[in-house]
C-alpha cells in the first residue's frame, strides 16, 4: 500500500488514543513534558488542535526503538 498520500493527514485528539494505545491524560502529560508532538492550532484564534500523522508515527517508531524493537528503522 502506498502510504505517501497519508503523510499530511491531520489527527485530532479523539484519534490519538487509538493510534498510540495511550490514554488522553498520558498524551497530555507527554506533551507537557516535551516527549510527544505538541500539534498545532487548526484555525488561527481557535482552540481545535491537530497532529500530523507522520509526526505521531515518528514518535511511535522512536518508542519502539527505545523499547527494543527487533527491526528498528532508526539507528539500528
Secondary structure, 3 states (H helix, E strand, C coil): CCCHHHCCCEECHHHHHHHHCCCHHHHHHHHHCCCCCCCEECCCCCCCEEEEHHHHHHHHHHHHHHCCCCCCCCCC
